[in-house]
């Protein structure tokens, strides 16, 4: 799901974060520009750390640093990825704003990543 920047999360339980989402379980990117733009909405109470990993095997396609609320990243996937469909697990781990060593939660998102020419 998508959460607008102005969404007020102050009424939500402590330790809960909004997982930046997609309206569908797949994304299409081109081989010539293999990037997605992802945002940690400013309403969140935590930093994000993201890891994209293929579901079969141990290949890690991308790992981010900490992404602060209100910040965006555009992970570049390996240019040698084959054209076609790849099944990926995106692990999103949230960390406290005040103490980045304090893990709040982890969520795994299954993503069908389609690479085109």
Secondary structure, 3 states (H helix, E strand, C coil): CCCCCCCCCCCCCCCCCCCCCCCCCEEEEECCECECCEECCCCCCEEEEEEEEECCCCCEEEECCCECCCCEECCECCCCCCCEEEEEEEEEEEEECCCCCCEEEEEEEEEEEEEEC
